[in-house]
């Protein structure tokens, strides 16, 4: 009897255990089902919110277009601003093999180093991306021409960087790195040749070397020596300063602190209209882009960033409208003023650059058109509302 009683207790325990197991399983299933339903509801709500946000965004975009701004889909990704008719004509001539048109175009800039640099960039980038037969013909016809050597050097640098790509190392393949490092020695030799043939007053062969310095990891001491070569020839050349800022950034060979210190030093060294006040705006943007702990909603409203924007606005007001840096500083001001809730001032800058997003800060975004249009359309909506 005792055995049967014990057996009965065991059976009851097993039954209760099994029943509890079924209960727990059933409860888990019900909870899972409820969680799935909740998640589905949340997803649906998020979808509805996203739809509403998209509709609101589209409405702002339509309103901006009605006021004369360019539709998001039509924004030019490749350039910061419109290309001059003269440059368009020259580049078309180069595509046709007329290297003399390119040579005359670069030479016409004389010792206006900012403008000469823009012309070297345009011709070298075309040689790097398209058929460079015209450049080979130019070099064959004038083997000691400093301009030909300079364009050739920068084309070699651009070709190497095109192979590597602009993404950080974690998103660059080993094959890209391998080819990049194969091409760099060729670029270095071309740079040395350009420096040897150049007018002693010309800083541009050393400006070209700045990209090689970042690629090969010049030490700080070696980079400062290169910087001395540039500034002894052109102490306030804007694009040399923006190149140097990249070297001093945390993502390359420096830190947030070194980049900001360099930017402030550059801005202080400039004369009104030199546009070197662009440098602090770039430094603050670079830090915000790299530091995940920064709250973008408050970062650009910090007093020092507001003061930097004010200084850049004043510098812009005193600059020659034909200065090649004007379009670049307007893009940075549009972005910075937007985040400072200075919408009417931002809209003024957007009006000057609208249609083009091939510039910092928009070019850093995964979707440059979307980032630009969001900021522009928001600022336009705020300033044009009732």
C-alpha positions in Angstrom: 0.0 0.0 0.0 2.8 2.3 0.9 4.4 1.6 -2.5 1.2 2.4 -4.2 0.8 5.6 -2.2 4.3 6.7 -3.1 3.7 5.8 -6.7 0.5 7.8 -6.6 2.3 10.8 -5.2 5.0 10.5 -7.9 2.4 10.2 -10.6 0.6 13.3 -9.2 3.9 15.2 -9.0 4.7 14.2 -12.6 1.3 15.2 -13.7 1.5 18.5 -11.9 5.0 19.0 -13.3 3.9 18.2 -16.8 0.8 20.4 -16.4 3.0 23.2 -15.1 5.2 22.6 -18.0 2.3 22.9 -20.4 1.1 26.0 -18.5 4.6 27.6 -18.7 4.9 26.7 -22.4 1.4 28.0 -23.0 2.1 31.1 -21.1 5.3 31.6 -23.0 3.5 31.2 -26.3 0.8 33.7 -25.2 3.5 36.1 -24.1 5.4 35.6 -27.4 2.2 36.2 -29.3 1.4 39.3 -27.3 5.0 40.5 -27.8 4.8 39.9 -31.5 1.5 41.7 -31.6 3.0 44.6 -29.7 6.1 44.7 -32.0 3.8 44.6 -35.0 1.8 47.4 -33.5 5.0 49.4 -32.8 6.3 48.7 -36.3 3.0 49.8 -37.8 3.1 52.9 -35.6 6.7 53.6 -36.6 5.7 53.1 -40.2 2.8 55.5 -39.8 5.1 58.0 -38.2 7.7 57.5 -41.0 5.0 58.0 -43.5 3.8 61.1 -41.8 7.4 62.4 -41.6 7.9 61.6 -45.3 4.7 63.4 -46.2 5.7 66.4 -44.1 9.2 66.3 -45.7 7.8 66.1 -49.2 5.4 69.0 -48.4 8.4 71.1 -47.3 10.3 70.1 -50.4 7.4 71.0 -52.7 7.0 74.3 -50.9 10.8 75.0 -51.3 10.7 74.2 -55.0 7.7 76.5 -55.4 9.9 79.3 -54.0 12.5 78.6 -56.6 14.8 76.1 -54.9 16.0 73.0 -56.8 14.2 69.7 -56.3 16.1 67.1 -54.2 16.3 64.7 -57.1 18.0 67.3 -59.3 20.8 68.3 -56.9 24.2 68.0 -58.4 26.4 65.6 -56.4 29.7 66.2 -58.2 30.3 70.0 -57.8 30.0 72.5 -55.0 28.7 75.1 -57.4 28.2 75.9 -61.1 31.1 75.3 -63.5 32.2 78.4 -65.4 31.6 78.4 -69.2 35.3 78.8 -69.7 36.1 75.7 -67.7 33.4 73.7 -69.5 34.9 74.8 -72.8 38.4 73.8 -71.8 37.4 70.4 -70.5 35.5 69.7 -73.7 38.6 70.7 -75.7 40.8 68.3 -73.6 38.4 65.5 -74.2 39.0 66.2 -77.9 42.7 66.0 -77.4 43.5 69.7 -77.5 46.1 69.8 -74.7 47.1 73.4 -75.7 43.8 74.6 -74.5 44.5 73.1 -71.1 48.0 74.5 -71.0 46.8 78.0 -71.8 44.0 77.7 -69.2 46.4 76.8 -66.3 49.0 79.3 -67.3 46.4 82.1 -67.5 46.0 82.0 -63.7 49.5 83.4 -63.3 50.4 83.6 -59.6 46.9 83.7 -58.3 47.6 80.5 -56.5 44.0 79.9 -55.4 42.7 80.1 -59.0 45.7 78.2 -60.4 45.0 75.4 -57.9 41.4 75.2 -59.0 42.5 74.9 -62.7 45.1 72.3 -61.9 42.4 70.3 -60.0 40.0 70.4 -62.8 42.4 69.4 -65.5 44.2 66.7 -63.4 40.9 65.2 -62.2 39.8 64.8 -65.8 43.1 63.1 -66.7 42.7 60.7 -63.8 39.1 59.8 -64.6 39.1 59.8 -68.4 41.5 59.4 -71.3 44.8 61.1 -70.5 46.2 61.0 -74.0 46.1 64.8 -74.1 48.2 65.0 -71.0 50.8 62.5 -72.4 50.9 64.6 -75.6 51.4 67.8 -73.6 54.3 66.2 -71.6 55.8 64.9 -74.8 55.6 68.3 -76.5 56.9 70.2 -73.5 58.9 67.8 -71.2 60.1 70.6 -69.0 56.8 72.6 -68.7 56.2 73.2 -65.0 52.4 73.3 -65.5 52.4 70.0 -67.4 54.5 68.4 -64.6 52.1 69.8 -62.0 49.0 68.6 -63.6 50.7 65.2 -64.2 51.7 65.0 -60.5 48.2 65.8 -59.2 46.6 63.4 -61.7 48.9 60.6 -60.4 47.8 61.4 -56.8 44.1 61.5 -57.8 44.5 58.2 -59.6 45.9 56.6 -56.4 43.2 58.0 -54.2 40.4 57.0 -56.7 41.6 53.4 -56.4 41.6 53.6 -52.6 38.3 55.4 -52.3 37.3 58.0 -49.7 36.0 55.6 -47.0 37.7 54.9 -43.7 40.1 51.9 -43.6 37.4 49.6 -42.1 35.4 50.0 -45.3 38.3 49.7 -47.7 39.3 46.3 -49.2 42.8 44.8 -49.1 42.9 44.9 -52.9 42.2 48.6 -52.8 45.0 49.2 -50.3 47.4 47.0 -52.3 46.8 48.9 -55.6 46.9 52.2 -53.7 50.3 51.5 -52.2 51.6 50.4 -55.6 50.5 53.7 -57.2 51.8 55.9 -54.4 55.5 55.7 -55.4 54.6 56.7 -58.9 52.7 59.7 -57.5 55.7 60.6 -55.2 58.1 60.6 -58.2 55.7 62.8 -60.2 55.5 65.2 -57.3 59.3 65.4 -57.0 59.6 66.1 -60.7 57.0 68.9 -60.5 58.8 70.5 -57.6 62.1 70.3 -59.5 60.6 72.0 -62.6 58.5 74.6 -60.8 59.1 78.3 -60.4 60.7 78.7 -57.0 57.7 80.9 -55.9 55.1 78.3 -56.8 53.6 76.6 -53.7 51.4 74.2 -55.7 53.8 71.2 -56.1 54.1 71.2 -52.3 50.3 71.5 -52.0 50.0 68.4 -54.1 52.5 66.6 -51.8 50.0 67.2 -48.9 47.9 64.3 -50.2 50.9 62.1 -50.4 51.8 63.0 -46.8 48.5 61.8 -45.6 48.6 58.6 -47.6 52.1 57.6 -46.5 51.8 58.9 -42.9 54.4 61.7 -42.7 55.5 62.2 -39.1 54.5 65.5 -37.5 58.0 66.8 -37.9 58.1 66.0 -41.6 54.7 67.4 -42.2 55.7 70.7 -40.5 58.7 70.9 -42.8 56.3 70.5 -45.8 54.0 73.1 -44.4 56.9 75.5 -44.1 57.6 75.0 -47.8 54.0 76.0 -48.6 53.6 78.9 -46.2 57.0 80.4 -47.2 55.4 80.8 -50.7 51.7 81.3 -49.9 51.0 81.8 -46.2 47.3 82.4 -46.5 46.3 80.0 -49.4 42.9 78.7 -48.2 43.0 75.3 -49.9 46.5 74.5 -48.5 45.1 75.2 -45.1 42.0 73.0 -45.6 44.3 70.2 -46.8 46.5 70.6 -43.7 43.5 70.5 -41.4 42.7 67.0 -42.8 46.2 65.9 -41.8 45.7 67.2 -38.3 42.3 65.6 -37.8 41.8 62.5 -35.6 40.8 60.4 -38.6 44.2 60.9 -40.2 47.4 61.8 -38.3 46.3 64.1 -35.5 43.5 64.6 -33.0 40.5 66.7 -32.3 42.6 69.0 -30.2 45.4 69.4 -32.8 42.9 70.0 -35.6 41.1 72.7 -33.7 44.3 74.3 -32.6 45.5 74.4 -36.2 42.1 75.8 -37.4 42.2 78.6 -34.8 45.8 79.5 -35.7 44.9 79.6 -39.4 41.8 81.7 -38.8 43.9 84.2 -36.8 46.5 84.4 -39.5 44.1 85.5 -42.2 43.3 88.9 -43.4 39.6 90.0 -44.0 38.4 88.2 -47.1 41.0 85.4 -47.1 38.2 83.1 -45.8 40.5 81.3 -43.4 37.6 81.5 -40.9 36.3 78.4 -42.7 38.9 76.4 -40.8 37.2 76.4 -37.4 33.9 75.5 -38.9 35.5 72.5 -40.6 37.2 71.5 -37.4 34.0 71.6 -35.4 32.3 69.6 -38.1 35.0 67.0 -38.3 34.9 66.5 -34.5 31.1 66.2 -34.5 31.3 63.7 -37.4 33.8 61.5 -35.6 32.7 61.7 -31.9 29.6 59.6 -31.3 29.1 61.2 -27.8 28.4 64.6 -29.3 24.8 65.8 -29.3 24.4 67.5 -32.6 21.4 69.5 -31.3 23.6 71.4 -28.8 27.1 71.1 -30.3 26.7 73.8 -32.9 24.9 76.1 -30.4 28.0 76.2 -28.2 29.2 79.8 -27.8 32.5 79.2 -29.4 30.9 77.6 -32.5 28.4 80.5 -32.8 31.3 82.9 -32.6 33.1 81.0 -35.3 30.0 81.3 -37.6 29.8 85.0 -36.9 33.5 85.4 -37.8 33.0 83.4 -41.0 30.0 85.6 -42.0 32.0 88.7 -41.5 34.9 87.3 -43.5 32.6 86.3 -46.3 31.1 89.8 -46.5 34.7 91.2 -47.1 35.7 88.5 -49.6 36.1 88.9 -53.4 32.9 87.2 -54.8 35.2 85.5 -57.3 37.4 83.9 -54.6 37.2 80.1 -55.2 36.6 79.5 -51.5 33.3 81.5 -51.3 31.2 78.6 -52.4 32.8 76.3 -49.8 32.3 78.6 -46.9 28.7 79.2 -47.9 28.0 75.5 -47.7 29.5 75.2 -44.3 27.7 78.3 -43.1 24.4 77.0 -44.4 24.8 73.8 -42.4 26.1 75.4 -39.2 23.5 78.2 -39.2 20.8 75.6 -39.7 21.9 73.7 -36.6 22.1 77.0 -34.7 18.4 77.7 -35.5 19.5 80.8 -37.4 17.2 79.9 -40.2 16.9 83.1 -42.1 20.7 83.4 -42.3 20.9 79.8 -43.3 18.4 80.4 -46.1 20.5 83.2 -47.4 23.4 80.9 -47.8 21.3 78.1 -49.3 20.1 80.5 -52.0 23.7 81.1 -53.1 24.7 77.4 -53.3 21.4 75.8 -54.1 21.5 73.0 -56.8 24.8 71.7 -55.7 25.8 69.3 -52.9 29.4 68.2 -53.9 30.9 69.9 -50.9 31.6 69.4 -47.2 29.4 68.9 -45.1 26.8 67.2 -47.4 29.3 65.0 -49.1 30.1 63.2 -45.8 26.5 61.9 -45.6 25.4 58.5 -47.0 22.7 60.4 -48.9 24.1 63.9 -49.5 20.9 65.1 -51.4 18.7 64.0 -48.5 20.9 65.7 -45.8 21.1 68.9 -47.8 17.4 69.0 -48.7 16.3 68.3 -45.1 18.3 71.3 -43.7 17.4 73.6 -46.6 13.7 72.7 -46.7 13.3 73.0 -42.9 15.0 76.5 -42.9 12.9 77.6 -45.8 9.7 76.3 -44.1 10.5 78.2 -40.9 11.3 81.5 -42.6 8.4 81.4 -45.1 5.6 80.3 -42.8 2.8 82.5 -41.6 
